């Protein structure tokens, strides 16, 4: 039987200093991360043991660490997060990340600017 299983972290909020404009490195901004990890958690379904899955508290800490490291581009941050998760957790087969910058500093009335990255 084919099964697709995912671990999802929704609407993780961070304050960080990403951006191309010099002022963004000083004043910072609000960011939201949504993350979907494809993981076969069949063993955890049977064992009820966190060791048999990907611990989402640990995943959060990885995302938090990468969000604290300043970058000019959201693309760079999203790429770092995705690659680090794939490297650190061999049972993750796919990372889908949506990274939003709320109220970006530009002359437009918009909620956010975002990048969406999916890595197999």
Buried (B, 14 or more C-beta within 10 A) or exposed (E): EEEEBEBEBEEBEBEBBBBEEEEBEEEBBEBBBBBBBBBBBEEBEEEEEEEBBBEBEEBBEBBBEBBEEBBEEBEBBBBBBBBBBBEEBEEBBBBBBBBBBBEBBEEEEEEBBBBEBEBE
